[in-house]
């Protein structure tokens, strides 16, 4: 594997999960693998878990991570072809990617969508430009349409906590105060399609994800109906896909409560707005897996880096 930009870059997720569990049991077992290798982490957007866990994963493999907040610390980067650069951008991606490739053996990129131009967002302009113009492997730390490190993390977490061979997993929309991307929901959906689970989605009308992502997955517009017999409830807000980037519904009745879970395990990628997305009684209970999920971010990143390093 050269690049990791989508959960679909994983051919056999079960073997990856088992290897990630082995890494978790002995995180420093491969500390010589990344010796004298540099990981460049480029952040066009803010981060807490992704930034720290990916750095930790690199250190566990003996790599030297370099972190840069591109949007605040670098020259403005131009991504268009043939552009007359007489505006705010001072450097073209062709030079930027080539230069960073000389400093780093692997580059990880985090860049959110605009949520205003669906076609541009789905073209993954930032991520795809690094893949095209960099000469080293590229890892997505969340892009306009996907968050494959989070999707792998979630698959690991479900595998560790499942008490039956084929658990029921529900991805549920929840209210939020602003429009959010589809990336986490998309990658979680793709990860579950690779798992041996009963998977359904619950969201209000007008909030169906892209059919290219959901395919034939059953979608409920009644949250309580979807939650029936659920073993895991993964909650995330996302804006409308069809009415792109718009907030059509802020119904507080879609907030996750302990009563609705009825014993199911609660999952969320964090950060989460308490008593908007989910009530305190859930987050502060034994049903919540959010801290365990956050811990597993390191081992998801570490197995991805390990696979890439093994092919350098």
Backbone as CSV, one residue per row, in Angstrom:
resi,resn,N_x,N_y,N_z,CA_x,CA_y,CA_z,C_x,C_y,C_z
1,UNK,0.838,-1.192,0.000,0.000,0.000,0.000,0.875,1.244,0.000
2,UNK,0.663,2.110,-0.989,1.457,3.339,-1.032,0.771,4.458,-0.255
3,UNK,-0.516,4.735,-0.588,-1.251,5.817,0.064,-2.397,5.256,0.893
4,UNK,-2.822,6.037,1.897,-4.023,5.683,2.650,-4.919,6.921,2.658
5,UNK,-5.840,6.962,1.701,-6.719,8.117,1.561,-8.191,7.760,1.687
6,UNK,-8.478,6.471,1.831,-9.859,6.003,1.948,-9.874,4.697,2.714
7,UNK,-10.949,4.445,3.431,-11.105,3.170,4.124,-11.091,2.019,3.118
8,UNK,-11.443,2.328,1.859,-11.448,1.296,0.826,-10.047,0.913,0.357
9,UNK,-9.024,1.589,0.874,-7.650,1.159,0.611,-7.316,-0.116,1.393
10,UNK,-8.169,-0.465,2.346,-7.992,-1.704,3.118,-8.701,-2.831,2.386
11,UNK,-7.965,-3.852,2.017,-8.566,-4.981,1.314,-9.278,-5.931,2.271
12,UNK,-8.643,-6.251,3.383,-9.200,-7.204,4.351,-9.148,-6.566,5.734
13,UNK,-10.264,-5.975,6.140,-10.258,-5.185,7.378,-10.084,-6.055,8.615
14,UNK,-10.543,-7.289,8.562,-10.427,-8.168,9.736,-8.967,-8.399,10.112
15,UNK,-8.109,-8.614,9.121,-6.699,-8.850,9.419,-6.030,-7.578,9.936
16,UNK,-6.451,-6.432,9.420,-5.924,-5.164,9.916,-6.318,-4.951,11.381
17,UNK,-7.558,-5.274,11.706,-8.033,-5.109,13.085,-7.226,-5.990,14.030
18,UNK,-7.017,-7.228,13.641,-6.262,-8.148,14.506,-4.818,-7.668,14.684
19,UNK,-4.232,-7.151,13.610,-2.863,-6.639,13.717,-2.820,-5.378,14.577
20,UNK,-3.853,-4.545,14.473,-3.920,-3.341,15.305,-4.016,-3.708,16.779
21,UNK,-4.737,-4.771,17.083,-4.838,-5.231,18.477,-3.475,-5.707,18.984
22,UNK,-2.720,-6.364,18.127,-1.368,-6.803,18.507,-0.473,-5.584,18.762
23,UNK,-0.601,-4.584,17.916,0.169,-3.348,18.103,-0.210,-2.691,19.422
24,UNK,-1.496,-2.670,19.732,-1.971,-2.065,20.979,-1.382,-2.773,22.197
25,UNK,-1.236,-4.097,22.098,-0.682,-4.871,23.212,0.814,-4.627,23.390
26,UNK,1.490,-4.238,22.298,2.940,-3.998,22.357,3.295,-2.873,21.389
27,UNK,2.997,-1.625,21.752,3.122,-0.504,20.814,4.532,-0.239,20.296
28,UNK,5.552,-0.654,21.042,6.923,-0.342,20.649,7.630,-1.513,19.961
29,UNK,6.882,-2.524,19.594,7.488,-3.723,18.996,8.209,-3.419,17.684
30,UNK,7.744,-2.382,16.963,8.331,-2.072,15.647,9.027,-0.718,15.641
31,UNK,9.614,-0.364,16.774,10.180,0.977,16.909,11.385,1.218,15.980
32,UNK,11.990,0.161,15.484,13.112,0.322,14.556,12.644,0.523,13.118
33,UNK,11.363,0.214,12.846,10.863,0.259,11.470,10.943,1.663,10.876
34,UNK,10.655,2.669,11.699,10.633,4.036,11.183,11.880,4.836,11.494
35,UNK,12.932,4.161,11.929,14.175,4.858,12.277,14.712,5.646,11.078
36,UNK,15.068,6.890,11.327,15.590,7.800,10.294,14.557,8.145,9.221
37,UNK,13.280,7.965,9.550,12.198,8.350,8.639,11.423,9.511,9.261
38,UNK,10.967,10.424,8.416,10.261,11.613,8.878,8.822,11.619,8.370
39,UNK,7.899,11.900,9.296,6.488,12.048,8.934,6.118,13.522,9.012
40,UNK,5.657,14.069,7.901,5.174,15.448,7.886,3.670,15.480,8.051
41,UNK,3.203,16.200,9.058,1.764,16.323,9.307,1.337,17.744,8.972
42,UNK,0.534,17.879,7.924,0.119,19.186,7.431,-1.354,19.406,7.760
43,UNK,-1.618,20.412,8.573,-2.979,20.694,9.017,-3.494,21.990,8.393
44,UNK,-4.467,21.831,7.499,-5.173,22.987,6.955,-6.323,23.359,7.883
45,UNK,-6.668,22.446,8.816,-7.755,22.678,9.760,-7.360,22.171,11.136
46,UNK,-8.125,22.565,12.128,-7.806,22.260,13.523,-7.933,20.779,13.843
47,UNK,-7.286,20.375,14.939,-7.285,18.969,15.322,-6.785,18.823,16.752
48,UNK,-7.273,17.801,17.437,-6.734,17.425,18.736,-6.320,15.958,18.704
49,UNK,-7.323,15.049,18.599,-7.031,13.604,18.602,-6.185,13.190,17.396
50,UNK,-6.556,13.656,16.215,-5.823,13.254,15.017,-4.363,13.685,15.095
51,UNK,-4.142,14.907,15.539,-2.782,15.437,15.630,-1.941,14.634,16.634
52,UNK,-2.465,14.493,17.840,-1.677,13.843,18.890,-1.518,12.343,18.658
53,UNK,-2.583,11.693,18.236,-2.504,10.235,18.059,-1.605,9.859,16.890
54,UNK,-1.625,10.654,15.815,-0.768,10.333,14.673,0.696,10.597,15.004
55,UNK,0.953,11.654,15.766,2.328,11.874,16.237,2.782,10.728,17.140
56,UNK,1.913,10.311,18.044,2.259,9.224,18.964,2.525,7.941,18.188
57,UNK,1.704,7.661,17.194,1.902,6.471,16.370,3.252,6.514,15.671
58,UNK,3.615,7.682,15.147,4.904,7.835,14.477,6.056,7.603,15.448
59,UNK,5.949,8.152,16.645,6.999,7.980,17.654,7.112,6.512,18.069
60,UNK,5.978,5.817,18.167,5.997,4.400,18.522,6.730,3.559,17.483
61,UNK,6.791,4.086,16.247,7.472,3.372,15.160,8.894,3.903,14.937
62,UNK,9.325,4.815,15.794,10.679,5.361,15.676,10.819,6.481,14.682
63,UNK,9.694,7.004,14.158,9.749,8.092,13.181,9.917,9.438,13.882
64,UNK,10.333,10.428,13.108,10.417,11.809,13.584,9.282,12.606,12.945
65,UNK,8.273,13.000,13.727,7.172,13.772,13.148,7.470,15.271,13.116
66,UNK,7.064,15.923,12.034,7.129,17.376,11.902,5.700,17.858,11.668
67,UNK,5.250,18.811,12.467,3.865,19.295,12.374,3.841,20.730,11.882
68,UNK,2.930,21.015,10.933,2.796,22.379,10.437,1.321,22.733,10.290
69,UNK,0.925,23.866,10.829,-0.413,24.409,10.619,-0.376,25.222,9.333
70,UNK,-0.711,24.587,8.245,-0.506,25.184,6.924,-1.303,26.477,6.753
71,UNK,-2.556,26.467,7.192,-3.411,27.638,6.956,-2.945,28.876,7.698
72,UNK,-2.186,28.679,8.798,-1.752,29.837,9.568,-0.275,30.155,9.439
73,UNK,0.545,29.134,9.164,2.000,29.311,9.210,2.684,29.299,7.849
74,UNK,1.998,28.836,6.832,2.629,28.717,5.510,2.124,29.805,4.568
75,UNK,2.786,29.906,3.421,2.276,30.765,2.360,0.934,30.215,1.876
76,UNK,0.072,31.098,1.430,-1.187,30.650,0.849,-0.923,29.795,-0.373
77,UNK,-1.555,28.605,-0.442,-1.268,27.654,-1.525,-2.345,27.717,-2.598
78,UNK,-1.918,27.781,-3.825,-2.800,27.770,-4.983,-2.912,26.343,-5.512
79,UNK,-4.148,25.887,-5.805,-4.362,24.520,-6.282,-4.827,24.463,-7.739
80,UNK,-5.223,25.575,-8.299,-5.746,25.565,-9.658,-4.658,25.525,-10.717
81,UNK,-4.977,24.927,-11.864,-4.050,24.886,-12.992,-4.207,26.155,-13.832
82,UNK,-3.100,26.693,-14.274,-3.138,27.848,-15.169,-3.581,29.140,-14.510
83,UNK,-3.622,29.163,-13.186,-4.082,30.354,-12.472,-3.028,31.471,-12.526
84,UNK,-3.477,32.684,-12.774,-2.601,33.840,-12.659,-2.564,34.197,-11.179
85,UNK,-1.434,33.971,-10.534,-1.350,34.093,-9.087,-1.066,35.531,-8.651
86,UNK,-2.050,36.398,-8.892,-1.906,37.804,-8.511,-2.856,38.159,-7.371
87,UNK,-3.264,37.095,-6.613,-4.167,37.309,-5.489,-3.498,36.979,-4.168
88,UNK,-4.206,36.240,-3.303,-3.719,35.964,-1.950,-2.785,34.754,-1.865
89,UNK,-2.782,33.913,-2.899,-1.923,32.728,-2.846,-0.531,33.053,-3.386
90,UNK,0.499,32.559,-2.675,1.878,32.890,-3.053,2.674,31.684,-3.526
91,UNK,2.137,30.469,-3.305,2.873,29.253,-3.663,1.916,28.248,-4.289
92,UNK,2.383,27.575,-5.333,1.528,26.595,-5.991,1.763,25.211,-5.389
93,UNK,0.729,24.414,-5.397,0.818,23.061,-4.835,1.893,22.232,-5.544
94,UNK,2.146,22.501,-6.808,3.159,21.739,-7.536,4.527,21.872,-6.879
95,UNK,4.877,23.106,-6.491,6.146,23.300,-5.805,6.069,22.870,-4.346
96,UNK,4.967,23.218,-3.689,4.836,22.917,-2.257,4.927,21.420,-1.992
97,UNK,4.184,20.622,-2.746,4.198,19.174,-2.531,5.561,18.580,-2.849
98,UNK,6.185,19.089,-3.903,7.516,18.583,-4.274,8.554,18.911,-3.211
99,UNK,8.466,20.106,-2.655,9.429,20.522,-1.636,9.246,19.722,-0.352
100,UNK,7.995,19.595,0.115,7.739,18.838,1.348,8.178,17.386,1.179
101,UNK,8.034,16.853,-0.034,8.451,15.470,-0.298,9.950,15.269,-0.104
102,UNK,10.720,16.342,-0.262,12.165,16.247,-0.042,12.519,16.226,1.442
103,UNK,11.632,16.772,2.261,11.885,16.839,3.699,11.306,15.649,4.455
104,UNK,10.300,15.022,3.885,9.530,13.991,4.605,9.441,12.700,3.790
105,UNK,9.442,11.575,4.485,9.304,10.268,3.832,7.845,9.884,3.649
106,UNK,6.974,10.438,4.479,5.528,10.240,4.389,4.877,11.578,4.736
107,UNK,3.797,11.910,4.039,3.071,13.152,4.315,1.633,12.812,4.696
108,UNK,1.162,13.379,5.797,-0.232,13.242,6.208,-0.900,14.602,6.114
109,UNK,-2.134,14.627,5.576,-2.811,15.891,5.274,-4.209,15.896,5.885
110,UNK,-4.579,17.031,6.469,-5.936,17.223,6.992,-6.506,18.499,6.386
111,UNK,-7.610,18.352,5.636,-8.223,19.504,4.972,-9.728,19.282,4.858
112,UNK,-10.506,20.166,5.452,-11.958,20.032,5.490,-12.611,20.548,4.206
113,UNK,-13.896,20.231,4.017,-14.621,20.745,2.846,-15.099,22.175,3.063
114,UNK,-15.509,22.794,1.969,-16.093,24.136,2.052,-17.559,24.059,2.464
115,UNK,-18.212,22.944,2.114,-19.653,22.729,2.302,-20.499,23.739,1.519
116,UNK,-19.882,24.344,0.499,-20.620,25.264,-0.366,-20.596,24.805,-1.821
117,UNK,-19.573,24.066,-2.205,-19.412,23.613,-3.585,-19.229,22.100,-3.581
118,UNK,-20.311,21.375,-3.813,-20.281,19.912,-3.720,-19.285,19.306,-4.706
119,UNK,-19.299,19.786,-5.930,-18.418,19.233,-6.962,-16.948,19.418,-6.587
120,UNK,-16.623,20.601,-6.106,-15.242,20.875,-5.711,-14.839,20.036,-4.515
121,UNK,-15.731,19.926,-3.524,-15.425,19.120,-2.342,-15.227,17.660,-2.722
122,UNK,-16.084,17.141,-3.577,-15.980,15.730,-3.949,-14.775,15.450,-4.840
123,UNK,-14.210,16.481,-5.420,-12.980,16.303,-6.204,-11.772,16.143,-5.288
124,UNK,-11.969,16.415,-4.000,-10.887,16.319,-3.001,-9.655,17.089,-3.485
125,UNK,-9.861,18.369,-3.778,-8.812,19.160,-4.407,-7.489,19.144,-3.640
126,UNK,-7.556,19.338,-2.331,-6.318,19.413,-1.551,-5.642,18.047,-1.480
127,UNK,-6.384,17.042,-1.022,-5.809,15.712,-0.856,-5.326,15.137,-2.184
128,UNK,-6.156,15.234,-3.217,-5.782,14.651,-4.509,-4.589,15.376,-5.125
129,UNK,-4.446,16.664,-4.816,-3.291,17.412,-5.341,-1.998,16.934,-4.695
130,UNK,-2.044,16.636,-3.402,-0.849,16.094,-2.751,-0.525,14.706,-3.302
131,UNK,-1.533,13.893,-3.529,-1.303,12.570,-4.116,-0.668,12.715,-5.495
132,UNK,-1.131,13.684,-6.259,-0.645,13.868,-7.628,0.769,14.426,-7.675
133,UNK,1.082,15.415,-6.838,2.341,16.145,-6.979,3.419,15.772,-5.967
134,UNK,3.073,15.048,-4.913,4.092,14.595,-3.966,4.753,13.336,-4.503
135,UNK,5.974,13.115,-4.112,6.696,11.913,-4.559,6.831,10.886,-3.440
136,UNK,6.118,11.102,-2.335,6.143,10.179,-1.202,4.708,9.784,-0.859
137,UNK,4.511,8.742,-0.044,3.146,8.315,0.311,2.356,9.399,1.040
138,UNK,1.044,9.383,0.804,0.129,10.360,1.407,-0.895,9.630,2.276
139,UNK,-1.143,10.190,3.460,-2.169,9.682,4.373,-3.202,10.782,4.589
140,UNK,-4.475,10.411,4.544,-5.537,11.365,4.861,-5.800,11.365,6.359
141,UNK,-5.705,12.555,6.960,-6.063,12.724,8.368,-7.448,13.375,8.484
142,UNK,-8.207,13.283,7.490,-9.582,13.750,7.235,-9.533,14.693,6.062
143,UNK,-10.434,14.415,5.136,-10.517,15.206,3.914,-11.942,15.729,3.769
144,UNK,-12.252,16.237,2.594,-13.582,16.791,2.349,-14.677,15.736,2.470
145,UNK,-14.371,14.497,2.103,-15.427,13.476,2.060,-15.157,12.249,2.921
146,UNK,-14.002,12.155,3.557,-13.712,10.944,4.324,-12.756,11.173,5.479
147,UNK,-12.843,10.269,6.453,-11.911,10.281,7.594,-11.505,8.823,7.842
148,UNK,-10.635,8.290,6.969,-10.332,6.857,7.029,-9.598,6.404,8.283
149,UNK,-8.834,7.276,8.934,-8.206,6.887,10.196,-9.268,6.688,11.276
150,UNK,-10.288,7.559,11.279,-11.374,7.405,12.246,-12.202,6.160,11.946
151,UNK,-12.470,5.902,10.672,-13.247,4.725,10.305,-12.581,3.437,10.748
152,UNK,-11.266,3.359,10.579,-10.527,2.178,11.025,-10.555,2.084,12.544
153,UNK,-10.386,3.206,13.218,-10.472,3.257,14.678,-11.794,2.684,15.165
154,UNK,-12.868,3.093,14.531,-14.195,2.665,14.955,-14.399,1.167,14.743
155,UNK,-13.854,0.649,13.660,-13.946,-0.790,13.401,-13.193,-1.572,14.476
156,UNK,-12.020,-1.074,14.861,-11.241,-1.718,15.925,-12.031,-1.709,17.231
157,UNK,-12.625,-0.571,17.558,-13.358,-0.416,18.818,-14.562,-1.341,18.875
158,UNK,-15.286,-1.457,17.785,-16.436,-2.359,17.753,-15.984,-3.807,17.890
159,UNK,-14.918,-4.162,17.206,-14.398,-5.528,17.297,-14.016,-5.886,18.731
160,UNK,-13.420,-4.944,19.440,-12.986,-5.187,20.817,-14.157,-5.332,21.782
161,UNK,-15.269,-4.682,21.476,-16.383,-4.624,22.427,-17.594,-5.458,22.036
162,UNK,-17.551,-6.099,20.894,-18.690,-6.921,20.460,-18.827,-8.152,21.340
163,UNK,-20.056,-8.459,21.720,-20.330,-9.636,22.549,-21.094,-10.704,21.789
164,UNK,-21.345,-10.446,20.517,-22.003,-11.444,19.673,-21.326,-11.467,18.314
165,UNK,-21.513,-12.538,17.578,-20.814,-12.714,16.305,-21.166,-11.622,15.297
166,UNK,-22.452,-11.258,15.231,-22.886,-10.257,14.267,-23.708,-9.194,14.996
167,UNK,-23.040,-8.208,15.607,-23.768,-7.182,16.353,-24.535,-6.235,15.428
168,UNK,-25.568,-5.610,16.004,-26.303,-4.587,15.263,-25.676,-3.232,15.571
169,UNK,-25.317,-2.519,14.515,-24.669,-1.212,14.632,-25.543,-0.175,13.939
170,UNK,-25.810,0.919,14.640,-26.618,2.007,14.083,-25.778,3.277,13.999
171,UNK,-25.770,3.893,12.846,-25.207,5.235,12.697,-26.366,6.207,12.774
172,UNK,-26.360,7.071,13.780,-27.471,7.999,13.960,-27.028,9.446,13.845
173,UNK,-27.758,10.199,13.037,-27.625,11.649,13.004,-28.087,12.209,14.336
174,UNK,-27.511,13.338,14.753,-27.963,14.044,15.944,-27.863,15.540,15.677
175,UNK,-28.601,16.351,16.401,-28.605,17.792,16.118,-27.281,18.465,16.480
176,UNK,-27.049,19.608,15.862,-25.843,20.390,16.111,-26.157,21.840,15.810
177,UNK,-25.329,22.746,16.302,-25.622,24.169,16.122,-25.138,24.722,14.785
178,UNK,-24.333,23.931,14.046,-23.830,24.435,12.772,-23.701,23.291,11.771
179,UNK,-23.475,23.647,10.526,-23.325,22.644,9.466,-21.988,21.932,9.598
180,UNK,-22.026,20.610,9.560,-20.806,19.815,9.669,-20.626,18.929,8.443
181,UNK,-19.375,18.499,8.182,-19.088,17.658,7.011,-19.678,16.249,7.114
182,UNK,-19.571,15.520,6.018,-20.056,14.138,5.938,-18.935,13.125,6.140
183,UNK,-17.703,13.600,6.306,-16.518,12.748,6.243,-16.551,11.584,7.228
184,UNK,-16.821,11.861,8.503,-16.810,10.797,9.513,-17.912,9.788,9.229
185,UNK,-19.101,10.281,8.940,-20.222,9.380,8.648,-19.931,8.534,7.411
186,UNK,-19.335,9.138,6.394,-19.005,8.388,5.177,-18.028,7.251,5.463
187,UNK,-16.952,7.552,6.163,-15.935,6.525,6.414,-16.432,5.461,7.382
188,UNK,-17.256,5.863,8.356,-17.828,4.861,9.253,-18.724,3.910,8.467
189,UNK,-19.531,4.457,7.583,-20.408,3.624,6.747,-19.588,2.652,5.898
190,UNK,-18.535,3.140,5.291,-17.683,2.274,4.464,-16.995,1.208,5.303
191,UNK,-16.592,1.567,6.511,-15.955,0.577,7.388,-16.936,-0.520,7.771
192,UNK,-18.170,-0.131,8.094,-19.166,-1.122,8.503,-19.548,-2.045,7.343
193,UNK,-19.456,-1.547,6.124,-19.738,-2.389,4.958,-18.697,-3.494,4.803
194,UNK,-17.540,-3.312,5.425,-16.489,-4.313,5.374,-16.530,-5.263,6.577
195,UNK,-17.371,-4.947,7.561,-17.450,-5.715,8.797,-18.620,-6.695,8.751
196,UNK,-18.542,-7.721,9.583,-19.641,-8.676,9.704,-20.601,-8.174,10.782
197,UNK,-21.387,-7.141,10.415,-22.332,-6.536,11.339,-23.664,-6.310,10.619
198,UNK,-24.720,-6.153,11.416,-25.994,-5.690,10.886,-25.969,-4.174,11.014
199,UNK,-25.935,-3.482,9.907,-25.711,-2.039,9.931,-26.877,-1.286,9.317
200,UNK,-27.381,-0.283,10.050,-28.442,0.588,9.547,-28.095,2.036,9.889
201,UNK,-28.760,2.960,9.225,-28.549,4.389,9.453,-29.878,5.030,9.846
202,UNK,-29.820,5.959,10.786,-31.000,6.721,11.195,-30.721,8.206,11.007
203,UNK,-31.552,8.864,10.245,-31.426,10.317,10.076,-32.758,10.910,9.650
204,UNK,-32.976,12.185,9.941,-34.225,12.824,9.495,-34.294,12.891,7.975
205,UNK,-35.492,13.098,7.471,-35.656,13.279,6.029,-34.865,14.509,5.596
206,UNK,-34.222,14.388,4.451,-33.389,15.477,3.951,-31.932,15.355,4.327
207,UNK,-31.612,14.319,5.133,-30.245,14.146,5.599,-29.605,12.826,5.151
208,UNK,-30.178,12.184,4.150,-29.534,10.974,3.644,-28.143,11.302,3.117
209,UNK,-27.188,10.433,3.434,-25.846,10.581,2.891,-25.854,10.250,1.396
210,UNK,-24.740,10.464,0.737,-24.628,10.149,-0.689,-24.956,8.681,-0.947
211,UNK,-25.735,8.426,-1.967,-26.072,7.046,-2.343,-24.826,6.281,-2.795
212,UNK,-23.813,7.020,-3.250,-22.548,6.374,-3.623,-21.898,5.738,-2.401
213,UNK,-22.184,6.291,-1.216,-21.633,5.771,0.030,-22.558,4.716,0.641
214,UNK,-23.830,5.027,0.758,-24.759,4.142,1.489,-25.181,2.920,0.693
215,UNK,-25.164,3.026,-0.628,-25.546,1.893,-1.491,-26.914,1.337,-1.070
216,UNK,-26.974,0.064,-0.648,-28.272,-0.540,-0.328,-28.535,-0.630,1.175
217,UNK,-27.808,0.128,1.980,-28.015,0.124,3.431,-29.397,0.672,3.759
218,UNK,-30.065,0.043,4.726,-31.393,0.493,5.138,-31.267,1.787,5.936
219,UNK,-32.080,2.767,5.569,-32.069,4.070,6.235,-33.426,4.305,6.882
220,UNK,-33.408,4.591,8.169,-34.620,4.880,8.928,-34.734,6.380,9.156
221,UNK,-35.964,6.866,9.108,-36.228,8.248,9.490,-36.882,8.309,10.866
222,UNK,-37.038,7.138,11.470,-37.535,7.019,12.835,-36.396,6.479,13.690
223,UNK,-35.843,7.320,14.549,-34.663,6.957,15.323,-34.911,5.775,16.256
224,UNK,-36.026,5.804,16.965,-36.308,4.745,17.936,-36.501,3.399,17.252
225,UNK,-37.095,3.414,16.083,-37.256,2.175,15.317,-35.894,1.613,14.916
226,UNK,-35.003,2.478,14.494,-33.652,2.048,14.095,-32.872,1.481,15.271
227,UNK,-33.105,2.041,16.457,-32.344,1.643,17.644,-32.785,0.304,18.232
228,UNK,-33.876,-0.245,17.780,-34.391,-1.488,18.349,-33.347,-2.601,18.252
229,UNK,-32.993,-3.194,19.397,-32.037,-4.307,19.507,-30.612,-3.907,19.102
230,UNK,-30.301,-2.616,19.139,-28.952,-2.172,18.757,-27.932,-2.561,19.818
231,UNK,-26.752,-2.945,19.357,-25.628,-3.217,20.252,-24.679,-2.023,20.342
232,UNK,-24.580,-1.284,19.239,-23.739,-0.079,19.195,-24.519,1.030,18.502
233,UNK,-24.461,2.221,19.077,-25.035,3.402,18.426,-23.908,4.409,18.234
234,UNK,-23.574,4.653,16.986,-22.539,5.629,16.627,-23.259,6.900,16.215
235,UNK,-22.943,7.989,16.860,-23.676,9.234,16.637,-22.785,10.297,16.026
236,UNK,-23.328,10.998,15.052,-22.583,12.087,14.398,-23.579,13.009,13.717
237,UNK,-23.295,14.276,13.762,-24.095,15.215,12.981,-23.469,15.373,11.599
238,UNK,-24.308,15.607,10.602,-23.819,16.007,9.285,-24.874,16.894,8.640
239,UNK,-24.433,17.783,7.781,-25.348,18.679,7.079,-26.012,17.922,5.935
240,UNK,-26.957,18.575,5.293,-27.659,17.935,4.184,-26.702,17.671,3.027
241,UNK,-26.854,16.515,2.403,-26.054,16.211,1.219,-26.784,16.687,-0.040
242,UNK,-28.081,16.397,-0.142,-28.833,16.798,-1.334,-28.965,18.322,-1.421
243,UNK,-29.310,18.967,-0.306,-29.343,20.427,-0.244,-28.019,20.827,0.385
244,UNK,-26.962,20.740,-0.378,-25.593,20.595,0.102,-25.163,21.639,1.130
245,UNK,-24.697,21.123,2.270,-24.137,21.966,3.316,-25.150,22.719,4.154
246,UNK,-26.435,22.505,3.891,-27.470,23.253,4.602,-27.907,22.521,5.881
247,UNK,-28.347,23.307,6.855,-28.961,22.775,8.070,-30.471,22.876,7.893
248,UNK,-31.115,21.725,7.735,-32.546,21.698,7.468,-33.360,21.386,8.721
249,UNK,-32.706,20.791,9.695,-33.417,20.279,10.860,-32.514,20.386,12.078
250,UNK,-33.005,20.954,13.147,-32.257,21.004,14.404,-33.087,20.391,15.532
251,UNK,-33.945,19.449,15.178,-34.877,18.842,16.128,-34.137,18.263,17.338
252,UNK,-34.321,18.832,18.530,-33.619,18.330,19.713,-34.038,16.924,20.119
253,UNK,-35.153,16.452,19.571,-35.615,15.099,19.901,-34.704,14.015,19.325
254,UNK,-33.775,14.420,18.441,-32.818,13.457,17.899,-31.563,13.332,18.771
255,UNK,-31.475,14.113,19.839,-30.356,13.977,20.770,-30.359,12.573,21.378
256,UNK,-29.165,12.027,21.619,-29.053,10.681,22.180,-29.235,10.734,23.695
257,UNK,-30.139,9.892,24.182,-30.395,9.784,25.623,-30.153,8.348,26.082
258,UNK,-29.978,8.210,27.373,-29.758,6.884,27.943,-30.967,5.988,27.723
259,UNK,-32.139,6.583,27.793,-33.368,5.818,27.576,-33.411,5.243,26.159
260,UNK,-33.023,6.032,25.179,-33.032,5.563,23.787,-32.034,4.428,23.573
261,UNK,-30.870,4.531,24.201,-29.825,3.509,23.995,-30.271,2.146,24.496
262,UNK,-30.942,2.139,25.630,-31.468,0.891,26.176,-30.411,-0.210,26.251
263,UNK,-29.232,0.167,26.762,-28.171,-0.826,26.952,-27.145,-0.892,25.852
264,UNK,-27.378,-0.228,24.721,-26.402,-0.239,23.625,-25.175,0.584,24.009
265,UNK,-24.038,0.266,23.414,-22.823,1.035,23.618,-22.874,2.298,22.757
266,UNK,-22.403,3.400,23.322,-22.431,4.680,22.620,-21.051,5.011,22.074
267,UNK,-21.008,5.464,20.814,-19.755,5.835,20.173,-19.874,7.212,19.522
268,UNK,-18.780,7.952,19.566,-18.696,9.254,18.905,-17.221,9.562,18.702
269,UNK,-16.891,10.228,17.595,-15.489,10.485,17.254,-14.861,11.583,18.106
270,UNK,-15.689,12.433,18.746,-15.230,13.593,19.510,-14.570,14.625,18.583
271,UNK,-14.654,15.922,18.924,-15.324,16.479,20.099,-16.837,16.402,19.966
272,UNK,-17.526,16.393,21.100,-18.983,16.279,21.087,-19.587,17.357,21.982
273,UNK,-20.666,17.947,21.549,-21.352,18.970,22.323,-22.339,18.304,23.280
274,UNK,-22.005,18.362,24.548,-22.849,17.749,25.571,-24.221,18.421,25.624
275,UNK,-25.236,17.573,25.784,-26.623,17.999,25.935,-27.161,18.735,24.704
276,UNK,-26.459,18.544,23.580,-26.953,18.942,22.271,-26.992,17.702,21.384
277,UNK,-25.827,17.057,21.244,-25.722,15.799,20.498,-26.111,14.619,21.380
278,UNK,-25.639,14.642,22.614,-25.843,13.518,23.544,-25.896,14.059,24.972
279,UNK,-26.745,13.451,25.785,-26.880,13.948,27.150,-25.744,13.446,28.039
280,UNK,-25.496,14.183,29.113,-24.450,13.833,30.075,-24.593,12.406,30.587
281,UNK,-25.830,11.994,30.813,-26.084,10.676,31.397,-25.528,9.554,30.537
282,UNK,-25.388,9.787,29.243,-24.802,8.788,28.350,-23.275,8.876,28.391
283,UNK,-22.742,10.073,28.196,-21.283,10.245,28.145,-20.603,9.844,29.449
284,UNK,-21.285,10.038,30.546,-20.696,9.749,31.849,-21.024,8.352,32.358
285,UNK,-21.588,7.531,31.492,-21.990,6.177,31.895,-21.014,5.126,31.374
286,UNK,-21.184,3.912,31.841,-20.364,2.793,31.379,-20.686,2.407,29.934
287,UNK,-21.766,2.941,29.405,-22.140,2.627,28.017,-21.286,3.385,27.001
288,UNK,-20.616,4.429,27.454,-19.862,5.278,26.534,-18.492,4.688,26.230
289,UNK,-18.166,4.618,24.938,-16.870,4.115,24.479,-15.988,5.230,23.927
290,UNK,-16.375,6.483,24.124,-15.695,7.572,23.413,-14.225,7.718,23.798
291,UNK,-13.888,7.478,25.067,-12.489,7.612,25.479,-11.667,6.441,24.932
292,UNK,-12.257,5.267,24.927,-11.586,4.099,24.349,-11.368,4.289,22.853
293,UNK,-12.374,4.843,22.172,-12.214,5.165,20.756,-11.027,6.094,20.536
294,UNK,-10.960,7.149,21.336,-9.879,8.126,21.183,-8.521,7.466,21.378
295,UNK,-8.434,6.540,22.316,-7.181,5.819,22.530,-6.817,4.979,21.309
296,UNK,-7.810,4.374,20.701,-7.563,3.512,19.536,-7.138,4.289,18.301
297,UNK,-7.270,5.625,18.326,-6.801,6.427,17.205,-5.307,6.217,16.965
298,UNK,-4.547,6.062,18.054,-3.104,5.839,17.922,-2.823,4.565,17.149
299,UNK,-3.540,3.502,17.467,-3.216,2.199,16.890,-3.749,2.048,15.466
300,UNK,-4.810,2.781,15.150,-5.253,2.841,13.758,-4.196,3.549,12.910
301,UNK,-3.713,4.688,13.400,-2.670,5.417,12.673,-1.388,4.600,12.588
302,UNK,-1.102,3.862,13.652,0.160,3.112,13.693,0.175,1.966,12.699
303,UNK,-0.956,1.273,12.552,-0.955,0.176,11.574,-0.880,0.729,10.145
304,UNK,-1.517,1.874,9.903,-1.419,2.497,8.573,0.020,2.886,8.269
305,UNK,0.670,3.539,9.218,2.071,3.916,9.021,2.961,2.689,8.858
306,UNK,2.692,1.659,9.632,3.481,0.420,9.534,3.371,-0.181,8.134
307,UNK,2.165,-0.253,7.602,1.962,-0.817,6.257,2.726,-0.005,5.214
308,UNK,2.686,1.325,5.362,3.382,2.183,4.398,4.889,2.052,4.526
309,UNK,5.387,2.062,5.764,6.831,1.933,5.975,7.373,0.617,5.437
310,UNK,6.602,-0.426,5.555,7.032,-1.743,5.073,7.176,-1.781,3.560
311,UNK,6.590,-0.799,2.887,6.654,-0.765,1.416,7.553,0.345,0.874
312,UNK,8.212,1.083,1.766,9.127,2.114,1.300,10.413,1.504,0.739
